[in-house]
């Protein structure tokens, strides 16, 4: 199953035009929301692009492909400690009519989990490899790894 998804992801990431910038905005989280400390995140390299690969009958995006270089600088707002996370993976995201999302991912992607918000503990992670991430309409995240690793970024800036 995942081989076909990875092949579709690779094809979507390399074919044709229609790619548009998909910039990431800087963000902040309070202490305890993701990490034990308050964190500021800001892209220092952001060349991510996306394109619609399937639409709903109303013309809205059903599935989008994302690719491109992305490095996010995480800063511990108390100590100033920083870490640059390379999240330059590719993803194929299908949006459910109920607000849910299904991600098929190759390579590293940056993902945050809230308390009791998914299959990983509260934290900020760089998830690398081949995997799927299902995000329910309520925001619960279910990670299914096929091959790869999970890096706890909160520990890198403590």
C-alpha positions in Angstrom: 0.0 0.0 0.0 2.6 2.5 1.0 4.8 1.8 -2.1 1.9 3.0 -4.3 1.5 6.0 -2.1 5.2 6.8 -2.2 5.2 6.4 -6.0 2.2 8.8 -6.3 3.9 11.3 -4.0 7.1 11.2 -6.0 5.1 11.6 -9.3 3.1 14.6 -7.9 6.3 16.2 -6.6 8.1 16.1 -9.9 5.5 16.6 -12.6 4.2 19.7 -14.4 3.4 23.2 -13.5 0.8 24.7 -11.2 3.2 25.0 -8.2 2.6 28.1 -6.0 4.5 29.3 -3.0 3.2 27.9 0.4 5.1 30.1 2.9 5.2 29.3 6.6 4.5 32.1 9.1 6.5 32.6 12.4 4.7 31.2 15.5 4.9 31.1 19.2 3.7 28.5 21.8 3.4 29.0 25.5 5.3 26.9 28.0 3.5 23.6 28.4 1.6 23.8 25.1 4.1 21.7 23.2 7.4 21.9 25.1 8.0 22.6 28.8 9.4 26.0 27.7 7.9 28.8 25.6 9.0 28.4 22.0 9.3 30.7 19.0 9.5 29.1 15.5 10.5 30.9 12.4 11.4 29.7 8.9 15.0 30.7 8.0 14.8 28.9 4.6 11.3 28.6 3.0 11.1 27.5 -0.5 8.0 25.3 -0.1 5.6 25.1 -3.0 2.2 23.3 -3.4 -0.1 22.3 -6.1 -3.6 20.9 -6.3 -3.6 17.4 -7.7 -7.3 16.6 -7.1 -10.4 18.7 -6.6 -13.9 18.2 -5.1 -17.0 18.6 -7.3 -17.2 22.2 -6.1 -13.7 23.0 -7.3 -12.1 23.2 -3.9 -8.8 21.3 -3.2 -9.3 17.7 -2.3 -5.6 16.7 -2.5 -2.5 18.9 -2.5 1.2 18.0 -3.0 3.8 20.0 -1.1 7.6 20.0 -1.7 10.6 22.2 -1.2 13.3 23.3 1.2 12.2 24.3 4.7 14.4 25.0 7.7 12.7 26.2 10.9 14.6 27.9 13.7 13.3 26.9 17.1 14.1 29.3 19.9 13.7 28.7 23.6 12.1 32.0 24.6 13.6 31.8 28.1 17.2 31.0 27.4 17.6 32.0 23.7 18.9 28.5 22.8 18.2 27.7 19.2 18.0 24.7 16.9 17.5 24.7 13.1 15.3 21.8 12.0 15.4 20.8 8.3 11.8 19.9 7.4 12.4 19.6 3.7 10.2 16.6 3.1 7.4 16.1 0.5 3.8 15.4 1.4 0.5 14.5 -0.3 -2.4 15.8 1.8 -6.0 14.7 1.2 -8.6 16.8 3.0 -11.8 15.2 4.3 -15.2 16.9 4.0 -15.4 16.8 7.8 -12.1 18.8 8.2 -9.9 15.8 8.7 -6.6 15.3 6.8 -4.6 12.3 5.6 -0.9 12.9 4.9 1.4 10.6 3.0 4.9 11.8 3.6 8.4 11.1 2.4 11.3 12.8 4.2 11.3 15.1 7.2 8.3 17.2 8.2 7.8 19.3 11.3 4.8 18.3 13.5 3.5 19.5 16.8 1.4 17.4 19.2 -0.7 18.8 22.1 -1.3 17.0 25.4 -3.4 13.9 24.7 -3.5 15.1 21.1 -2.2 12.1 19.3 -0.1 9.0 19.2 3.1 10.9 20.2 3.4 12.7 23.6 3.0 16.5 23.8 5.9 18.0 21.9 7.5 19.3 18.7 8.9 16.7 16.4 10.9 16.3 13.2 9.4 13.1 11.7 11.6 11.7 8.9 11.1 8.7 6.6 8.0 7.2 5.0 4.9 7.5 7.0 1.2 8.6 7.1 -0.3 11.1 9.5 -4.0 11.2 10.0 -5.5 14.3 11.6 -9.1 13.9 12.7 -11.7 16.6 12.5 -11.0 17.2 16.2 -7.3 17.5 15.7 -6.1 14.2 17.0 -3.0 13.0 15.2 -2.3 9.4 14.4 1.2 8.6 13.1 1.9 5.4 11.3 5.6 4.9 10.5 6.7 2.6 7.7 10.4 3.4 8.0 12.1 6.4 9.6 12.7 8.2 12.8 11.1 10.7 15.2 13.3 13.5 16.7 12.1 15.3 19.8 12.9 18.9 19.1 11.9 20.1 22.6 15.0 18.3 24.0 17.2 20.2 21.5 16.4 23.6 22.9 16.0 22.8 26.6 
